[in-house]
């Protein structure tokens, strides 16, 4: 199992981005969470199969229809055993 933290920048708050991440994570069988940050970014932590994380990263870069993603910064992290995905 692999784990990543994604920092998503752009117009990503108030456009359903966290719920988009939730749906995509569920579809790919990933655990983790998505939360808004005070600076307007969205933090997404995900754990699961490396192949699923690669697909997830691409989908995060696209975002939902109303979002404008300008950058996604990805960092590896130690897996915590997260098996479900939630919005914080």
Secondary structure, DSSP 8 states (H G I E B T S, - for coil): -EEEEEEEEEE-SSSSHHHHHHHHHHHHT-EEEEEE-TTS-EEEEEEE-HHHHHHHHHHHHH--TT-EEEEEEEEE-------SEEE-
